[in-house]
Amino acid sequence: MSFLIDKQTADDLNLLGKYKPNAIFGMFNKVKTAGGERLMENWFRHPLTDADAINQRSAMFSRFGEMAIEFPASGNAVEVMENYLNSGAPGNRFAAPVSVMSKRAAHTLGLNKEYRQFAESLCVTIEVLNKFRGCFNGMADKHRDMLSGVFGEACSILNNAELKWLREEAGKKELPLSKILRYDNVLRFHLRAKLENVLRAIYLLDCCIAVAATAGERQLVYAHALPKERSCIRIDDCRHPGIKKAVGNSADMHHHSNVLFLTGANMAGKSTFMKSFAIAVFLAHMGFPVAARSMEFSVRDGIYTSINVPDDLEQGFSHFYAEVRRVKMVAETVAAGKHMLIIFDELFKGTNVKDAYDATLAVTEAFAAYRKCCFIISTHIIEVTEPLRERCSNLQFVYLPTIMEGQVPKYTYRLKTGVTEDRHGMMIIENERIIDIIRKPQLQ
């Protein structure tokens, strides 16, 4: 089953994008190879939904952090090998020697450089395969528990008797035509399918080293996945991985307390906390390390957020109607019985205060009945908290406080239990002297 996440959620959390500033993908995408990058992107687009698979992957990353293995070849060299191996089609196996000899003859006559490039690519390929054979053999000697699955298969292939000549040719910059013809037949045709498995192991190695390195650099930890039926998310000292010296907060959500109702002034950190929490849950479902002290979670079917919902001018949707459509889509998914993490940042902020109050109360109460899901809902309409407290037993009320130092607001970014009483919006407006600017007589 696929993990449910849509473009709105990915954009809210800044998950994807190779070149987007502070994108979560960019934090981990420290790979050396194009194949490693493709694998990394595939992981981001397809989080796991099986607890055992998640825990196995995170254990693999953790072991690479302990082993501190370095990627043995340059990305350019691996790319040369990929291009060389991909240049041979099965139907050309018997025509390949003729083609190579024709290139050699033309090269001897000074007519083209194809043969030289071909021979150099073969030598680079031999060198790269030797380096990874040494790497996988080293893993076998020191970390035999890692030599299962893809890595074990690659190690076996590279130590196959049909490739024993690799070691003999290590470091060679030139080879005679007879060897070029023989080795080329082995690599591009006879063992090509098996070398595809070696390439997969190389890409996986690349990604594992990158993820483990990021975990070490940013002091991230690996979460523990539980079966879906446990219906809980516990995270200690959760922080945003893209913010230096970020303040962490803890949360414990479970079947009997699955709605976190969040209040606080503007700039107090509500949106950042919600994004931090959702990013941690998303990364945890990939088996990736999270920005926290510890984390335990039951597997979700997906994540939907509603943080920066835009209007749609092409379809003529106002901001409020876009919000309504978003809530409807989420409601349909929740009502279908999915185990979701749902995050709403200020429900119905695109309408008047009375409608926003009524809608926030009704929608929050209705969602709270779905105990399989975990919800974080923020609002500035603190008046709604009392009727919600009376009607729903499974809500946790938390807020992010504001501390006034004279007329200047300061923010702790630390969650506290309860409901905020802060109403400092007008004070901030006055501090910025907006009214004075508007009332200032125009210069003649």
VOVEXDO-769590 format. One record per residue (C-alpha): y negated, x, z; residue in one letter. Coordinates in steps of 0.05 Angstrom, whole numbers, padded with zeros to 5 digits, always signed. Example, Ala and Ser with C-alpha at 12.3 -4.5 7.8 and 13.67 -1.06 7.14 Angstrom:
2
+00090+00246+00156A/+00021+00273+00143S/
This chain:
444
+00000+00000+00000M/-00069+00026-00018S/-00123+00038+00034F/-00180-00011+00023L/-00248+00020+00014I/-00302+00003-00037D/-00362+00036-00068K/-00410+00004-00018Q/-00372+00035+00040T/-00365+00102+00005A/-00440+00102-00008D/-00458+00080+00063D/-00417+00137+00092L/-00436+00188+00038N/-00362+00204+00028L/-00357+00225-00045L/-00396+00269-00092G/-00388+00342-00107K/-00462+00357-00109Y/-00491+00303-00063K/-00527+00332-00002P/-00485+00327+00061N/-00429+00289+00027A/-00365+00291+00068I/-00325+00312+00006F/-00371+00372-00002G/-00358+00394+00069M/-00284+00403+00055F/-00286+00422-00018N/-00284+00497-00008K/-00226+00506-00056V/-00218+00562-00106K/-00183+00525-00163T/-00198+00466-00207A/-00129+00439-00191G/-00144+00444-00117G/-00208+00405-00127E/-00171+00351-00164R/-00121+00345-00108L/-00176+00343-00056M/-00212+00287-00093E/-00146+00249-00099N/-00138+00253-00024W/-00208+00226-00014F/-00196+00168-00062R/-00128+00150-00033H/-00124+00155+00044P/-00056+00145+00074L/-00031+00082+00108T/+00033+00108+00140D/+00028+00138+00210A/+00084+00189+00200D/+00055+00213+00134A/-00014+00221+00166I/+00014+00260+00225N/+00056+00305+00179Q/-00005+00322+00136R/-00050+00337+00196S/+00005+00380+00227A/+00008+00419+00161M/-00067+00431+00162F/-00063+00451+00235S/-00009+00502+00221R/-00051+00534+00167F/-00107+00540+00217G/-00060+00578+00262E/-00033+00622+00206M/-00101+00642+00178A/-00072+00654+00108I/-00121+00677+00054E/-00116+00650-00016F/-00085+00709-00054P/-00118+00703-00122A/-00186+00687-00152S/-00201+00619-00180G/-00216+00651-00248N/-00148+00685-00250A/-00112+00620-00234V/-00152+00585-00289E/-00130+00638-00339V/-00058+00627-00319M/-00065+00551-00324E/-00094+00556-00394N/-00040+00605-00416Y/+00017+00562-00390L/-00013+00499-00420N/-00019+00531-00489S/+00055+00523-00503G/+00084+00456-00525A/+00160+00445-00522P/+00164+00432-00597G/+00134+00501-00612N/+00186+00541-00574R/+00219+00572-00634F/+00155+00578-00674A/+00120+00613-00616A/+00149+00683-00630P/+00127+00679-00703V/+00058+00658-00681S/+00053+00716-00632V/+00076+00767-00683M/+00027+00739-00734S/-00030+00747-00684K/-00005+00818-00670R/-00005+00835-00744A/-00075+00807-00754A/-00099+00845-00693H/-00070+00910-00719T/-00109+00900-00783L/-00172+00885-00743G/-00176+00813-00768L/-00181+00776-00701N/-00179+00782-00626K/-00130+00726-00611E/-00071+00772-00598Y/-00111+00815-00548R/-00133+00753-00511Q/-00063+00725-00511F/-00033+00790-00485A/-00086+00796-00431E/-00074+00724-00409S/+00001+00739-00402L/-00014+00800-00359C/-00061+00760-00315V/-00008+00706-00308T/+00044+00757-00287I/-00005+00786-00235E/-00022+00717-00207V/+00051+00697-00201L/+00066+00763-00165N/+00010+00750-00115K/+00035+00680-00099F/+00107+00704-00096R/+00084+00753-00043G/+00044+00700-00007C/+00102+00650-00004F/+00151+00705+00015N/+00104+00724+00072G/+00103+00652+00095M/+00180+00652+00093A/+00182+00715+00137D/+00131+00694+00189K/+00127+00618+00184H/+00193+00593+00158R/+00179+00523+00183D/+00125+00518+00129M/+00174+00534+00073L/+00197+00463+00060S/+00179+00415+00006G/+00131+00441-00047V/+00121+00509-00016F/+00195+00522-00008G/+00210+00501-00079E/+00155+00547-00106A/+00182+00605-00065C/+00252+00593-00092S/+00227+00590-00164I/+00186+00654-00160L/+00246+00691-00130N/+00293+00665-00183N/+00335+00718-00219A/+00304+00697-00285E/+00237+00721-00258L/+00259+00786-00225K/+00221+00824-00279W/+00155+00799-00248L/+00156+00854-00195R/+00173+00907-00246E/+00112+00889-00288E/+00063+00882-00229A/-00003+00915-00244G/+00010+00926-00318K/-00051+00917-00363K/-00012+00924-00428E/+00058+00907-00450L/+00099+00923-00512P/+00109+00867-00563L/+00183+00861-00547S/+00168+00845-00474K/+00111+00799-00491I/+00157+00758-00535L/+00212+00755-00482R/+00166+00740-00423Y/+00126+00689-00462D/+00189+00651-00479N/+00209+00649-00406V/+00141+00628-00378L/+00114+00580-00430R/+00179+00547-00450F/+00243+00562-00412H/+00215+00556-00341L/+00151+00517-00357R/+00173+00454-00320A/+00190+00493-00258K/+00125+00531-00261L/+00089+00464-00258E/+00118+00458-00188N/+00091+00527-00172V/+00022+00504-00195L/+00027+00444-00149R/+00043+00490-00091A/-00017+00534-00109I/-00064+00474-00109Y/-00036+00449-00043L/-00043+00518-00013L/-00115+00521-00037D/-00131+00454-00004C/-00095+00469+00061C/-00133+00534+00069I/-00199+00499+00054A/-00187+00442+00103V/-00164+00489+00158A/-00224+00533+00147A/-00272+00474+00152T/-00238+00451+00216A/-00249+00520+00247G/-00321+00528+00223E/-00343+00459+00247R/-00299+00455+00309Q/-00262+00394+00285L/-00197+00366+00315V/-00137+00329+00287Y/-00127+00256+00306A/-00059+00226+00323H/-00038+00165+00283A/-00001+00107+00314L/+00035+00048+00281P/-00009-00008+00256K/+00018-00057+00308E/-00013-00017+00365R/-00082-00041+00341S/-00127+00010+00375C/-00178+00064+00361I/-00195+00113+00417R/-00243+00169+00403I/-00275+00217+00452D/-00342+00250+00438D/-00347+00226+00366C/-00404+00257+00328R/-00429+00261+00256H/-00397+00321+00221P/-00459+00333+00179G/-00510+00338+00236I/-00518+00403+00272K/-00517+00397+00348K/-00501+00323+00341A/-00494+00282+00405V/-00424+00254+00414G/-00404+00185+00439N/-00337+00156+00460S/-00306+00089+00444A/-00241+00054+00462D/-00224-00007+00420M/-00159-00047+00427H/-00130-00116+00419H/-00165-00145+00479H/-00231-00110+00467S/-00237-00102+00392N/-00311-00117+00380V/-00366-00067+00397L/-00433-00103+00399F/-00488-00052+00394L/-00562-00059+00409T/-00620-00010+00413G/-00688+00005+00386A/-00702+00033+00317N/-00688+00108+00313M/-00644+00104+00376A/-00584+00125+00334G/-00546+00061+00320K/-00533+00073+00247S/-00515+00145+00258T/-00464+00126+00311F/-00432+00073+00266M/-00428+00122+00208K/-00399+00176+00252S/-00345+00128+00278F/-00327+00103+00208A/-00325+00174+00179I/-00278+00196+00234A/-00231+00137+00220V/-00233+00151+00145F/-00218+00225+00153L/-00163+00211+00203A/-00128+00168+00152H/-00125+00228+00105M/-00096+00271+00160G/-00162+00311+00159F/-00195+00338+00221P/-00250+00295+00253V/-00315+00311+00290A/-00292+00293+00361A/-00260+00322+00423R/-00198+00279+00413S/-00176+00217+00375M/-00118+00169+00373E/-00115+00109+00326F/-00069+00057+00297S/-00067+00056+00222V/-00117+00010+00188R/-00109-00024+00121D/-00180-00003+00103G/-00253+00003+00122I/-00312-00040+00099Y/-00383-00026+00120T/-00448-00062+00110S/-00503-00012+00127I/-00548-00004+00066N/-00535-00066+00025V/-00582-00067-00035P/-00608-00126-00072D/-00586-00137-00144D/-00644-00147-00192L/-00599-00152-00253E/-00561-00211-00225Q/-00622-00239-00189G/-00594-00231-00119F/-00643-00224-00062S/-00628-00177-00005H/-00607-00235+00039F/-00560-00264-00014Y/-00530-00195-00024A/-00517-00193+00051E/-00484-00262+00048V/-00439-00242-00009R/-00419-00179+00028R/-00402-00218+00091V/-00362-00267+00049K/-00321-00211+00016M/-00306-00181+00085V/-00288-00249+00113A/-00237-00261+00057E/-00204-00194+00071T/-00202-00206+00147V/-00176-00277+00139A/-00120-00250+00095A/-00091-00216+00157G/-00111-00144+00142K/-00119-00092+00197H/-00189-00069+00181M/-00247-00030+00211L/-00309-00071+00197I/-00380-00046+00209I/-00443-00089+00203F/-00510-00056+00215D/-00559-00112+00233E/-00529-00175+00205L/-00575-00218+00162F/-00637-00176+00169K/-00661-00204+00102G/-00677-00273+00130T/-00721-00304+00183N/-00709-00293+00257V/-00682-00364+00271K/-00631-00362+00214D/-00612-00291+00232A/-00599-00312+00305Y/-00556-00372+00285D/-00518-00333+00232A/-00506-00272+00276T/-00479-00316+00332L/-00434-00357+00287A/-00407-00299+00245V/-00395-00253+00304T/-00359-00307+00343E/-00315-00324+00282A/-00297-00251+00268F/-00281-00239+00341A/-00221-00286+00335A/-00186-00235+00289Y/-00156-00187+00339R/-00120-00145+00286K/-00187-00117+00264C/-00238-00073+00299C/-00311-00091+00291F/-00376-00055+00305I/-00436-00101+00298I/-00508-00080+00312S/-00569-00125+00319T/-00641-00126+00342H/-00633-00199+00363I/-00615-00186+00435I/-00622-00260+00452E/-00554-00272+00419V/-00516-00230+00469T/-00514-00282+00526E/-00482-00338+00485P/-00433-00287+00456L/-00415-00263+00526R/-00400-00335+00545E/-00359-00352+00484R/-00320-00287+00470C/-00279-00247+00521S/-00264-00189+00474N/-00334-00161+00462L/-00358-00095+00490Q/-00434-00094+00497F/-00464-00025+00489V/-00533+00002+00473Y/-00570+00065+00457L/-00629+00072+00505P/-00701+00093+00494T/-00738+00133+00547I/-00814+00129+00548M/-00853+00192+00565E/-00921+00162+00571G/-00933+00127+00505Q/-00882+00169+00468V/-00810+00144+00459P/-00752+00193+00468K/-00680+00180+00450Y/-00617+00203+00486T/-00568+00181+00431Y/-00518+00168+00487R/-00483+00101+00490L/-00491+00060+00553K/-00455-00004+00574T/-00498-00066+00570G/-00554-00094+00527V/-00620-00059+00512T/-00685-00086+00539E/-00726-00038+00497D/-00781-00070+00456R/-00824-00012+00434H/-00837-00029+00361G/-00909-00050+00372M/-00922+00012+00414M/-00898+00057+00358I/-00943+00019+00309I/-01002+00029+00356E/-00985+00103+00365N/-00990+00112+00290E/-01058+00076+00291R/-01037+00031+00234I/-01081-00027+00256I/-01141+00019+00264D/-01131+00045+00193I/-01128-00025+00165I/-01190-00048+00203R/-01230+00014+00188K/-01291-00005+00145P/-01284+00018+00074Q/-01330+00074+00054L/-01385+00050+00008Q/
